[in-house]
């Protein structure tokens, strides 16, 4: 009888940890889709980090996806993933913080998106021209 309750308690604990970790990740995660060319979106993302004085530690890129690992001045990690959806659209996922750390911050991720948006609005190379 005791084994049943121990197994049940163990299962419930795993479920609670899984749900908690998922919620924590969502707290610092922000996803936006931009109507812009992939390369321009990558450039805007890198410029946003530089303008916010977030140090880029590593960047891995190919024709469809770029992953940027960075760190804020307070030591909080920031990851930026830019995915090419098609010729005219790119999706940017920004996560500030890691795991269940208390410094997860969606507001910081949204602030980076704001800089990306501004950069893309000012950059004529970011949008494709419509045929006339």
Buried (B, 14 or more C-beta within 10 A) or exposed (E): EEEEEEEEEEEEEEEEEEEEEEEBBEBBBBEBEBEBBBBBBBBBBBBBBEEBEBEBEEBEEEEEBBBBBBBBEEEBBBBBBBBBEEEEBBBBBBBBBBEBBEBBBBEBBEBBBEBBBBBBEEBEEBBEEEEE
